[in-house]
Amino acid sequence: MKNLFLFLLVLFGAMSLFGQKKFEYKNYHFSAKYVLKNSKDTIFTKIENFDKNRYPIFSYSTIVKRLHFRNSNGEKEAINEGDIQYLEINDNLNVNREFIASSSVLNKNKGLLEVFHTGKISFFSDYNYNYDLSINSFARDIIVVRDYLVDNQNGKFYGPYAHKLGAFSAITLMDNLKENFKDYPDLQSMTENVQSKESFINLLKSYDAK
């Protein structure tokens, strides 16, 4: 009788083990790695896209305030934006995004900055919720973007330049950099054609090569 009881106990345990469904990531879980402040460990995991209905399109709400991660066992972990030193996300369109703690650039903790370019002139943006829903705000957009430039050659800092998500403050950014390009006719010519974030980054890369 005792042996029968032990057999049934082992059998029940085995059935329970094999009966558990293995966790499977969803399409809105993007590959990510991060480093917390005061830590040197890089954590490889998945981050949960805020807008689950628009995957594989990345939502910037994902990295505002609290970030939600899932490990391979399906366990959730929520981490405050201000506790992260470095973050990298690769979405389902294979677009890679890199973020750093704002304190390393702005000397104050405003969460995460997206890194678009680092060089003679570095280019960053931060994202936050729009709490001002007045008629003078950005048409009631949920996310407000603020751009920053750091002129590492001359020790100058420009920004923030606020605009709505999807827009780009090209004219404002270019006005601050005219002095940097005055000795380079080719760069001055390029400035006339800067209409997008991508063309602005290409201009900064060309300036690095001088």
N, C-alpha and C positions, 0 to 999 in steps of 0.2 A: 504494500500500500504506500509505503514511504517512497519507494523507487518510482511508483506511478506518479505520485505528487510532484517529485522532482522533475520527472520527464515532462509533465504537463506545464510546469513552471518555465522550463527551458524553452519548450515549444512556443508558449505564449510570448515569451520575451523575443524570440527569433521572429515571430510573426509581426510583432509590434515594430521591430527594427526595420524589417523589409517593407512594412506597410507604410512607413513614413515617406512622404513625397519629397524628393530632392528639390531644393529651392532653385527656381529658374529666373534669371533676370528678365525684365521686360524691356521693350524697345525704348522706354524712357529712362532707363538706367545707362548712364554714360561712363566710360572709362575715366578714371581720375587718379591722381596722386597728390598728396599734400604733406606739408611739414608744419607742425604746430610751433608756436613761439616757445622759446626755451627748450627746444628739442632738436636733435639732429636726425631723428628717424624719419624716413620717407615711408608713408603708408600708401600702398597700392590698393585701390578699392573701386567702387562704383558710386556715382553721385546721382541722386534722383532729380530728374528735370522737373522744374516747378509746374510747367504746363504739360500735363500728361496727354492732353488731347491734340497737341501740335508736334509731337515727336515725329521725325528726328530733329526738328528745329529747336535750337537751344533758346531757352528763356532766361533773360538776365535776372529775373526774380529768383532764380536758383541760387545765386551767390549773394543775395541781399539779406542781411540780418542773421538768419540761421540757415545752415547748409545741412542737407539730409543725405547721409551715406548709407549704403547697404553692403555688408561683407558677403562672402561666398556662401555663408550659411543662412542668409536672409535677415540677419540681425540688423536692426536700425541703429544709427547713431546720429544725433543732432549736435552740431558744433557751431558755436557763435562765430560770425564772420570775423570779429575782432581778435579771435584766438589763433587765427591761421597766419603763418608767415609766408608760405608759398603754396600755390594751388595750380594744378594743370588739369585741363578737361579736354577730352577728345570725344566729340559727339558722333552720332551715327552717320553724319555726312563727311566724317573724317576731317572736320575742322578742329584745329588745335588752338586752345586759348590758354594764356598764361597770366596768372595773377600774383601780386605780391602785397604784403602788408603796407598800407598807406604810410605808416609811421616811418618806414625806411626812406620815404621820399618827401613827405609833407611835414615830418617831425611832429605829427599828431595822429592819433588813431581815428581814422574815418572809415575803417573797414578795409576792403580790398581794392586795389587798382589793377586794371587790365594793362598789361605791357604790350604796346604796339611797336615800339622801337627803342633801343638803347644805343647810344653812340655820342657823337659830338653834341647832338641835340636829342634828348630822350622824350618820348611821347607816351603819356599815360591817360587813362580815363577811369573815373569812378561812377558808380551807379547807385541810385537811391530812390526810394519811393517819393512820389510827389504828394506832399501833404497839403499843398496850396491848391485848392480846387476852384480858385476864383477865375473870373473871366480873363485875367491877365496872366494866368499860368499857361503851361504848354498844352492847351486844348484838352485838359483833363487827362493827360497821359499818365499812366501808372508809374513809369520809370523816367527819371530825369538823369541825363548824362552830363558829367563835368569833365572837360579836357584840361590837361596840364602839360606844359612844356618845361623842360629843364635844360638850359643852355650850359652845358658842362665846360665849354670853352671860356666863357666869360663870367661864370658864376651867377647867372641870372635865372629867375624863376617866373613863369608866366601862367596865369590862370587863377581860379577856375573859370572856364568858359562854358556856361550851361546851355544845353539845347535838348531837344526831344530825341528820343531813341530813333535811330534811323537817319537823322539829319547829320550835318557835319559843318563845323564852324571854320571853314577854310579861309575866308577873308580875314576873320579876326586873328587866326593863327599866323597867317602870312604877314600881316602888318608888323608883328613883333620881330620877324626874322629878316626883314629887308636889309638891315645893317650887316648881318652875317654873310649875305650873298652879294654884296656890292662889288667885290673884286672878281666875281665869277659870272661873266656874261651868259654862259650856258645855263647856269642855275637860275639866273634872272629870267631867262626865257622859259624855263620849266615852270616857274611860279605863275606865269600867265595861264597855264593850262591845268593848274591844280583845281580839280572840282570834286574830288572824292578823297576818302581816307587813304585808299590804296595809292593814289598818285602823290599824296602828301608824304606817305612813308617812302615811296621811291625817291622823292626829292631829298629826304633826310639821308637815305642811303648814298645818294650821289654826293652829298655834302661830306659824308664820312670819307669818301675816296679822295677828297682834295688834300 
